[in-house]
Amino acid sequence: MTSSPRPTERILSGAPPEVLFVVGATSQYFGAIIAVSLFDEVGAAPAALVRVISASLILLAVSTPRLLRDGVPRGRELGIIGLFGIVTAVMNLTFYLAISRLDLGKGVAIEFIGPIAVAAARTRTTRNLVAVGTAALGVLVLSGLELDDEPLGVLFIFLAAACWATYIVLGSLVARRDRGVAGLGIGLAVGALAITPFSLDNLAVFGSVRLLALCALVGLLSNAIGYGIDQTTLRRIPVRRFSVLLALLPVTATVMGALFLDQNPSIAEVCGIALVLVGVIVQERETFATSA
């Protein structure tokens, strides 16, 4: 007998993908804002480690009934989930190392090169190509020409971009196995083990209940909620559309950085935001025209 979906599952399955993206992005970047405020005390790498560990524990606790019912992944499925978790954890680590040196909005904009590459690889029509190209131009404007100021930050954000592209592809495979957030929780546990040797340069976080609690809150907002919404969305829409809709994330990060971190965008960056939005709109029109 098939059990009826929970209220949360019904809401997530019925909400428009655009709404889910805004909610997920807002949650992710509230988490990032908290993390930035902790970097001086904790360090970027330890903050990323505790973020991944706490998110994994939260997701595994939530999905325990499903794991008991469906069983723990094994074999090839476990391998895919583990690889997905490692890529996600490395993405978190390199992203934090980057935004400890770059503005949040600018860092996310440069990182978006990863999703743009995935969308471009899956483009099939002229309109899709225009959508991807316009969004990419917006990202280029947002990222600016200040790469000489923080070369290490730029290196880390390019590594995060490569991980983000891989995260989309592997995340789609994990999502379509329909394990809810259980796969994400198991994957993040594997990922936490993978980045631990690179994240122990400052152990202060493990000696403070306050710092641990704040880092755990970051894990809840940025990973458990943010990536959990990603998993729901990836079960509903094609990877190409998902990749283009991710263009909303640099926009959200720029707005959040201006509101909460006093990182005000320039006129050029505002133009970049507009181009990103145009790319999303063109992509959406193509989606609706195809399904009509």
N, C-alpha and C positions, 0 to 999 in steps of 0.2 A: 504494500500500500504506500503510495507516494505521499510524503508529508507536505502540507501547505507551506509556502514560503513565509518567512518571518516578515513583520512589517517593514523592517529596514531594507530587506531584499526587494520587497515590492516597490518601495520608494525609489531605490537605486535603479531597478529595472525599468521603471516607468518615466523617470526624469529625462529630459533632453540631454544629449551628450554635452552640449555647450554649457548647460547649467552645472553638470557634474564637473566639467573642467574648471569652471570659475570657483566652485566650492573646494575642489581638490587643490587648486593653485593657491587659493587664499590660505588654506590650512598649511600647505607646504611652506609658504613664505612667512607666515607667522612663526612657524618653527625656525626658519632661517634667521629671522630677526632676533629671536631669543638666543639662538646659537652664537650670532655675531657678538652679542653682549657678553657672552661667556668666554670668548676666545682669550682675553687677557688673563683670566683666572685659570682656565682649563687647558687651553691650547686647541687648535683646530682638529688635530688628529684624534686626541682622546675624546673630544666631543662627538666626533663622527662615530667612534667605536661604541660609546655608550648609547648613542642614538640608534644604531643598528641592533645592539643587544636588547635594549628596552622594547623596540618595535617588535622584534622576534618573540619576546616573551608575551607581549600583549596579544599578538596575533595567534600564537599557539594556545594561549588560554581561551581565547574566543572560539577557536576552531577545534578544541579538544573533543566535543561531542561528535563532530563530523569525522575526525580522525578515528575515533573508536568505532564508528559505524562503517566507514569506507576502508579503513586500514591505512597503514603508513605506506607512502610511495616506495617502490622498489625498482631495481634494475635501471632501465633506460630512463624511465620517468624521474627517478630520483636523481640521475645524472643531469638531466636537463634542469630540474629545479635547483640543484646545487650550483650548477654553472650560472644560472640566472641570479642566484643569491650572491655569488662572488662578484659578478659584474656590477650588481646593484650596490654592494658594499664598497667596492672600489670607486664607483661613481660618487657615492656619498663622501668618501675620504678625499678624493681629488677636488670635488666641488668645494668642500670646506677649506681646504688648503688654498684654493683659488680666491674665494670671497673674503678670506682673511687679508687679502692683498688688493682686491678689486671691489668696486661698487657692486652691490647685489644685482641691480638691473643690467649693468654692463656685462657682468659675469654670465648671467643667465642668457643674455642675448648672444654672446659668443658661443656659449655651450649649445645653443640651438642649431648650430651647424650640423650636429649629429642627427636630430630628427629631420632636418631639411634633406640630408643625404638619403635617408630612408625613403622619404616621400618622393624624391627625385627618381630613385631607383625603381619605384613602383608606378611612375606616371605613365598614363596610357593615352591621354587626349591632349589636344592643344590647350583647352581651358584649364586642365589640371597643371600643365606646364606653366601657364601664366600665373596660376595661383601660387605654385611653389616658388617661381622666380620672383614674384612680387614680395612674398613673405621673406625670401632670402635677401632681397634688396633692403627690406626694412631692418632685418637683423644686422646687415652690413653697416647701415647708417647708425643703428643703436650702438654697435660695438665701437664705432669711431676709429680714429687713427692714433690712439694713445698707447700702442702696444710696446713702445720703447720704455715706458715708465715702469712697468712691472712685468719683465720677461718671464720670471718664475711663475707669477700668477697666471700669465697667459698660457704657459706650458701646462700647468695643472688644469686649466679650464678646457684646453684642447683634449687632454686625456679624458676629462669628464665627458666631453662631447662624444668621443668615440665610445665610451661606456654607455652613454645615453642611447646612441643608435643601436647598440647591441641589446640594451635593456628592452627596447621596443620589440625587437624581433623575438627574443627569447621570452619576453613577457607575454606575447601573444600565444606562444606555444603552451606556456604554463596556464594562462587564463582559459584556453579552450579545453583543458582537461577537466574543467568545471569542478574544482575542489574548493571553491570559495576562496578564503584567504589562507587556507591551510598551507598551500604550496608556497605562498609568499613568506609565511612564518618559518617554515622549514628552510627555505632558501636563505633567508636572512641569518638564520642560526649558523649555516655553513659559511656564509659571507663574513660573519663576525669573527669566526676562527681564522679566516684567510687574512684579514687586515690587522689582527691583534699584534703581530710582530712589528708593524709599522706605526702603531698608535699608542705606544707606552712611554713616550718621551716626557710625560707629565702625569704623575699618579695622584695629584692633589684631588682630582674629581672622585677618586675611590675612597677618600677619607672624609668626605663632606656629604652629609645627608641632603643639604640644600642643593649642592651642585649636582648630585646624582638625580634628585627629583626634577630639577630643571632640564637636565639632559634627557631624562625619561619623558618629560613633557614634549621635548623636541621630537623624540622618536614617535610619540603618539600622533602629533600633528603632521609631521613631514612624511613619515613612513607608513605607520599603521592606517591613518586616514587617507593621506595623499595617494600612496601606492595602492591601497585597498580599492579606492575609487578607480584608479587606472585599470585594475584587474577586471572590475565590473564593466568598464567602458570597452575594454579590448574584447570582451565576449560579445559585444553588441555591434561593433562597427569594424570595417576593414582597417588594416594597419596603415594604409596610405592616408585615409581620412584622419585617423588618430594622429599621425605624424604632423599633418598640417594644422589640426586643431591645437596641437602643442604650441603653436605660435602665440597662443593667448598667454603662455607662461612668461615670456620676456616682458610682455605688456604689464601683466599683474605684478611681476617683480619690480619693475620700474616705478609703478604707482606706490607699492608698499614701501620701497626704499625712500621715496620722496616723503611719504606720510610719517614714517616711523624712524628713519635713520638719517633724515635731513640730507638725503642724496638727491638733490633736485635735478631733473632732466633739463638738458639744453633744448633750444629750438630744434636743432638737428635731431635730437633723440625723440622729441615729440613727433617730428615728421616720420621717423622710423616706426614709431608706434602705429601711426596712421597707415603706413604701407603694410605692416603686419596684419592689421585688421582687414584691409582690402583683400589681401591674400586669403584670409580665412573666409570672407564673404564669397569670393569667387569660387573657392573650393566647395562651399556649402551649396551654391547654386548648381554646380555640376552634380553634386550628390542628389539633390532633389530632382534635377532634370533626368538623371539616369533612372531613378526609381519611379518616375511618373508613368 
